[in-house]
Amino acid sequence: MTSLTLHLQPDDFSGLLARYREGGISEGVAEAIEAAFTRQLRGAFGAVLIDSRLTLWPDPHATVRGIVFDGPMHVSALDLTIDLARGTPPIDAVRFAPPLVSGYARNGAVQSVEPRLRSQSMARRERYRVRQGSLLIPHTAFGFRAADVRECTCPVHYLRPDLSQGETLRRYLCWICSCCARRYRCSCAEGAAEYYAARLHRAPAVDPASITPRDGICHLCREIPSTRTYISPMYGGPVRQHYMPYISEQAYRDGVDLREAENRVRERLGVPRIGEAWVSETALYWLLRAIYPDEVIEREASPAWLGRQRLDIYFPELGVAVEYQGEQHTRAVERFGGEAGFARTRERDREKRRKARAAGVVLVEFRHDETLTEARVERRLARAFSAARRARRTSRRD
């Protein structure tokens, strides 16, 4: 029988504010806890650990100010799955050690909540599932100080969309500092907050007068992808789902309907207008950034397995690459070396396909003469992601 203890080290939360995260501190905390638990599981089980998966829900509104002055950070739920090889001594207990506190705060006291452990025997593995209803993380675990809040200058990478606005978030974006909790709005959206506040059926969660205008802080001005979903897929495609506040702002500012406003936002993103075909590698890249904002996407990637060649677009964590094949890939073009250049290009393409297959990477190719719509691109990539997942599962079994 094995008793498993999971904990956090003092430096696990270092660098929480070092880079921009759409979800602010809560996103960084989730990443840090997952990395710490994965490291401990590998150390505890070594080669018999087949897989582990962690899902947890830290407070999405957390800021350094709140953690330091209002109490510990709350993780509302945790779900950990551990797959071990058959024949491994069973896990009979799991506990969370300080600084993690198994429980929740009520009326100034901590109510204890013990983790639940379930096991399941499968054909090739033993699966354990740990569920924890509530965890508390005190501010001492983060190393935050009151001085950090008082002296905060709100650098732009500290700012994230303010989720406390609720319904108004779909209409305009307010940005909140993940450290001191000051609120800003991008100067390019001037007037939008007041416009929509006057038309809501109830008072907005945040008084527009308390929000400071600031230049160049939104996704469009900073040219960073919006990864949050603001509306259901049933009400629009990927651009509308992830950029609805900007579309609403554009409609208000220019006095146009939502369709035309979306087209204008698409132009700022470098994405073709609704219904237009994709005509370049650049447009295809920005489309994929809009459809898959949560994924790591590399452009002009050169992974080690490819040698001196490059991939137009690469999803390294998913094992999928995308190539946009211009006209020189399908016929001889004088400016690309005529027949001799076409022969060299075809050989390079064949070599790239061989290397991708050997590396277990699914290669998706789009031709310049295809009529590529948003829906068609999304379908092709969905099939590629499924094929890559199947290939990885097969390789793990082997």
ZIVENWO-V256822 format. One line per field, one symbol per residue. phi: phi as a letter, one per 40 degrees, with the letter a starting at -180 (. if undefined). psi: psi as a letter, one per 40 degrees, with the letter a starting at -180 (. if undefined). Layout:
BEGIN
phi=???
psi=???
END
This chain:
BEGIN
phi=.bbbbbabcdccbcgdbcacbdcgccccccccccccccccccccbfccccaabbbabcdcccbcdccccbhccbbcaabbbbbbccgcdccbabbbcdccbcibcafgbcccbccbbbbacbdbabbbbbbbcabbbcccccgcbdccccccbfdccccbdccccgccccbabbbbccccgcbbbcccbdgcccccccbccacccbcdccbccacgbcdcccfbccbccbbcdcbicdccccbddcccccccccgbcccccccccdcccgbdcdgcccbacccccccccccbccccbbbfcbcdccgccbbdaabccbgbbbbbcccccbacbdcbggcccccccccccccccccccccgbcbbbbccccccbdcccccccccccccccccccccccc
psi=ihhhhhaiidedeiededihhdeaddddddddddddddddddddebeehdiihhhigiheehiddddddeaihhhdihhhhhhiiieihiheihihiiehhgaihhfeihhhhiihhiihhideihhhhhhhdhihhiddddeiidddddehefideehihheeebdededihihiheceeiiiiidefheddddddeeieiiidhhdeehhiiifeidddefiiheihdiideeiaddddefddddddddddefiidddddddddddefhiiheiiheidddddddddddgdeihhiifigideebeiihdhhgdeefhihhhhadeeeihhdefeaddddddddddddddddddddefhhhhhhideighidddddddddddddddddddddddd.
END
